[in-house]
Amino acid sequence: MKPFWGRPLSTLIAVCVGALLSWPFLGRTGALLLLAALLLGLLLHHLRNLSSLYHWLRNPALDALPAGRGAWEHIFSLLQRMLKRQKLSESRLTEALSRFQLAAAALPEAVVLLDAGDHIQWCNPKAEEYMGLNSRRDHGHQITYILRHPQFAEYLASGQISEPLTIRVSTDLSDRVLSLQLVPYADRQKLILGRDITRWEKLETTRRDFIANVSHELRTPLTVVQGFLETIEDLEHPDPEMLSVPCS
């Protein structure tokens, strides 16, 4: 591959050789003036291309890339390739992000993306429903300013991801019990997964109430039976009829 500086060097050598060849015809002064004029023209050529590059870099666009001449044509061609690769990479990243958002939006759990400063970058519809968030309105806001819960703020600051956090969240539309799991990823970014466990919490409360009621209802007859057994135990010669169990 020919180096990009080969053409400018060839042009510079040609200018110097041309000035030397004109020496016998133009004399020393004329040859030096010719060399100065050729070098000035070469300098103006590079300054013009540098100016075009400068103005293009202020607002880079693929269709506005200067054509350039000489070595600058090769440089602008390389810039065009780099810009095309960048556009292709951005397109692929946008497509991948779009697919991720569509997949996350279909999840039955809440998903919230946070940056290193715990600012909301994106959330799916379930997060909006469960936590009262709004993906557009709350973008860039710190989540603790919106989801105001002391235990959640401590959980987020501690970075303890071994166990999920269970909190009760009240919004304008509902009152839910959520299980939140913090998942760090990338460069200090965080992913929050939220699951609605309101139904299971109600079932657990019902179970505890049932066990408490059954224990209360059984306590009284068991106390009577226990007292009767203690009375029999204290008797030296209990009545056999009292100890007999009637058969049906």
C-alpha positions as CSV (number, residue, x, y, z in Angstrom):
1,M,0.0,0.0,0.0
2,K,1.4,3.3,-1.1
3,P,1.9,5.8,1.9
4,F,-0.3,8.8,1.8
5,W,2.6,11.2,2.0
6,G,4.1,9.7,-1.3
7,R,2.2,12.0,-3.6
8,P,2.9,15.3,-1.6
9,L,6.6,14.3,-1.5
10,S,6.6,13.6,-5.2
11,T,5.0,17.0,-5.9
12,L,7.5,18.8,-3.7
13,I,10.4,17.0,-5.5
14,A,8.9,17.9,-8.9
15,V,8.7,21.6,-7.8
16,C,12.3,21.7,-6.7
17,V,13.5,19.9,-9.9
18,G,11.5,22.2,-12.1
19,A,13.0,25.2,-10.4
20,L,16.5,23.8,-10.9
21,L,15.9,23.0,-14.6
22,S,14.7,26.6,-15.1
23,W,18.0,28.0,-13.7
24,P,19.8,28.2,-17.1
25,F,16.8,30.0,-18.7
26,L,15.7,32.3,-15.9
27,G,18.9,32.8,-14.0
28,R,19.4,32.5,-10.3
29,T,16.8,35.1,-9.3
30,G,14.2,33.9,-11.7
31,A,14.6,30.3,-10.6
32,L,14.3,31.2,-6.9
33,L,11.2,33.3,-7.7
34,L,9.7,30.4,-9.6
35,L,10.4,28.0,-6.7
36,A,8.9,30.5,-4.3
37,A,5.7,30.8,-6.4
38,L,5.4,27.0,-6.8
39,L,5.9,26.5,-3.1
40,L,3.3,29.2,-2.3
41,G,0.8,27.6,-4.6
42,L,1.4,24.3,-2.9
43,L,0.9,25.9,0.5
44,L,-2.3,27.6,-0.6
45,H,-3.5,24.2,-1.9
46,H,-3.0,22.6,1.5
47,L,-4.5,25.6,3.3
48,R,-7.6,25.4,1.2
49,N,-8.1,21.7,1.9
50,L,-7.4,22.3,5.6
51,S,-10.1,25.0,5.7
52,S,-12.5,22.6,4.0
53,L,-11.7,19.9,6.5
54,Y,-12.1,22.3,9.4
55,H,-15.5,23.5,8.3
56,W,-16.7,20.0,7.7
57,L,-15.6,18.8,11.1
58,R,-17.7,21.5,12.7
59,N,-20.8,19.8,11.2
60,P,-19.7,16.4,9.9
61,A,-22.2,14.9,7.4
62,L,-21.5,12.1,4.9
63,D,-23.1,14.0,1.9
64,A,-21.1,17.2,2.7
65,L,-17.6,15.7,2.8
66,P,-15.2,17.7,0.6
67,A,-13.7,15.9,-2.4
68,G,-10.2,17.1,-2.0
69,R,-7.3,16.7,-4.5
70,G,-4.0,15.0,-4.3
71,A,-3.1,13.5,-0.9
72,W,-6.3,15.2,0.5
73,E,-8.4,13.0,-1.7
74,H,-7.0,9.9,0.1
75,I,-7.6,11.5,3.5
76,F,-11.2,12.5,2.7
77,S,-11.8,9.0,1.4
78,L,-10.6,7.5,4.6
79,L,-12.8,9.8,6.6
80,Q,-15.8,8.8,4.4
81,R,-15.2,5.1,5.2
82,M,-14.8,5.8,8.9
83,L,-18.1,7.8,8.9
84,K,-19.9,5.0,7.0
85,R,-18.7,2.5,9.5
86,Q,-19.8,4.7,12.4
87,K,-23.2,5.2,10.9
88,L,-23.5,1.4,10.4
89,S,-22.4,0.8,14.0
90,E,-24.9,3.4,15.3
91,S,-27.7,1.8,13.2
92,R,-26.9,-1.6,14.6
93,L,-26.8,-0.3,18.2
94,T,-30.1,1.5,17.7
95,E,-31.6,-1.7,16.3
96,A,-30.3,-3.7,19.2
97,L,-31.5,-1.2,21.7
98,S,-34.9,-1.2,20.1
99,R,-35.1,-5.0,20.2
100,F,-34.1,-4.9,23.9
101,Q,-36.7,-2.3,24.7
102,L,-39.4,-4.3,22.9
103,A,-38.4,-7.5,24.8
104,A,-38.2,-5.7,28.1
105,A,-41.6,-4.0,27.5
106,A,-43.2,-7.5,27.1
107,L,-41.8,-8.8,30.4
108,P,-44.3,-9.3,33.2
109,E,-41.8,-7.7,35.6
110,A,-40.8,-4.1,36.1
111,V,-37.4,-3.1,34.5
112,V,-35.6,0.2,35.3
113,L,-32.2,1.2,33.8
114,L,-30.1,3.5,36.0
115,D,-26.8,5.3,35.2
116,A,-23.9,5.6,37.6
117,G,-25.6,8.4,39.5
118,D,-28.9,6.5,39.9
119,H,-30.6,8.6,37.2
120,I,-33.4,6.9,35.3
121,Q,-32.4,6.1,31.7
122,W,-35.4,4.0,30.7
123,C,-38.2,1.9,32.2
124,N,-40.8,-0.5,30.8
125,P,-44.6,-0.2,31.1
126,K,-44.7,-2.5,34.1
127,A,-42.3,-0.1,36.0
128,E,-44.6,2.8,35.1
129,E,-47.6,0.8,36.5
130,Y,-45.9,-0.6,39.6
131,M,-43.8,2.4,40.6
132,G,-45.7,5.3,39.2
133,L,-42.8,6.2,36.8
134,N,-43.0,7.8,33.4
135,S,-40.2,6.9,30.9
136,R,-40.3,10.3,29.1
137,R,-41.1,12.6,32.0
138,D,-38.7,11.0,34.5
139,H,-35.8,10.5,32.1
140,G,-32.6,11.8,33.7
141,H,-34.2,12.2,37.2
142,Q,-32.8,10.5,40.2
143,I,-35.0,7.5,41.1
144,T,-34.9,8.2,44.9
145,Y,-36.6,11.6,44.2
146,I,-39.6,9.8,42.6
147,L,-39.7,6.5,44.5
148,R,-39.5,8.0,48.0
149,H,-38.9,5.1,50.4
150,P,-36.3,5.1,53.1
151,Q,-35.6,1.3,52.8
152,F,-35.2,1.6,49.0
153,A,-32.8,4.5,49.3
154,E,-30.6,2.5,51.8
155,Y,-30.8,-0.6,49.6
156,L,-29.7,1.3,46.5
157,A,-26.9,3.0,48.4
158,S,-25.6,-0.1,50.0
159,G,-25.3,-2.1,46.7
160,Q,-26.2,-5.3,48.5
161,I,-27.5,-7.5,45.7
162,S,-27.6,-10.9,47.5
163,E,-31.2,-10.5,48.8
164,P,-34.2,-8.7,47.2
165,L,-35.9,-5.8,49.0
166,T,-39.6,-6.0,49.8
167,I,-41.4,-2.7,50.1
168,R,-45.0,-1.4,49.8
169,V,-45.5,1.2,47.0
170,S,-48.6,3.4,46.8
171,T,-49.4,5.2,43.6
172,D,-52.4,7.1,42.4
173,L,-53.9,3.9,40.9
174,S,-52.9,1.1,43.3
175,D,-51.2,0.0,46.4
176,R,-48.7,-2.9,45.8
177,V,-46.1,-4.9,47.6
178,L,-43.0,-5.2,45.4
179,S,-39.9,-7.3,45.5
180,L,-37.0,-5.3,44.1
181,Q,-33.7,-6.8,42.9
182,L,-30.7,-4.7,42.1
183,V,-28.4,-5.9,39.3
184,P,-25.2,-4.0,38.7
185,Y,-23.8,-4.1,35.1
186,A,-21.3,-2.3,32.8
187,D,-19.5,0.8,34.3
188,R,-21.4,1.3,37.6
189,Q,-24.8,1.2,35.9
190,K,-27.7,-0.6,37.5
191,L,-30.7,-2.6,36.5
192,I,-33.7,-2.8,38.9
193,L,-36.1,-5.7,38.5
194,G,-39.5,-5.4,40.3
195,R,-42.0,-8.1,40.9
196,D,-45.6,-7.6,42.2
197,I,-46.0,-10.0,45.1
198,T,-49.2,-8.4,46.5
199,R,-51.1,-11.6,45.9
200,W,-48.5,-13.8,47.7
201,E,-48.3,-11.3,50.5
202,K,-52.1,-11.5,51.0
203,L,-51.9,-15.3,50.9
204,E,-49.1,-15.3,53.5
205,T,-51.2,-13.0,55.7
206,T,-54.2,-15.3,55.3
207,R,-52.0,-18.3,56.3
208,R,-50.7,-16.6,59.4
209,D,-54.2,-15.5,60.4
210,F,-55.5,-19.0,59.9
211,I,-52.8,-20.6,62.0
212,A,-53.3,-18.0,64.7
213,N,-57.1,-18.6,64.8
214,V,-56.7,-22.4,64.8
215,S,-54.1,-22.1,67.6
216,H,-56.5,-20.0,69.6
217,E,-59.5,-22.3,69.0
218,L,-57.5,-25.4,70.1
219,R,-55.9,-23.8,73.1
220,T,-59.1,-23.8,75.2
221,P,-60.1,-27.5,74.8
222,L,-56.4,-28.6,75.1
223,T,-56.2,-26.7,78.4
224,V,-59.2,-28.5,79.7
225,V,-57.8,-31.9,78.6
226,Q,-54.5,-31.1,80.2
227,G,-56.1,-30.1,83.5
228,F,-58.2,-33.3,83.5
229,L,-55.1,-35.4,82.9
230,E,-53.2,-33.6,85.7
231,T,-56.2,-34.3,88.1
232,I,-56.2,-38.0,87.2
233,E,-52.4,-38.1,87.7
234,D,-52.8,-36.7,91.2
235,L,-55.3,-39.3,92.3
236,E,-53.9,-42.2,94.2
237,H,-56.7,-44.7,93.4
238,P,-58.6,-43.3,90.4
239,D,-62.1,-44.8,89.6
240,P,-61.7,-47.4,86.8
241,E,-65.0,-46.2,85.3
242,M,-63.6,-42.7,85.0
243,L,-60.6,-44.0,83.0
244,S,-62.6,-46.2,80.7
245,V,-63.1,-45.1,77.2
246,P,-66.7,-45.8,76.0
247,C,-67.0,-47.7,72.7
248,S,-69.6,-46.9,70.2
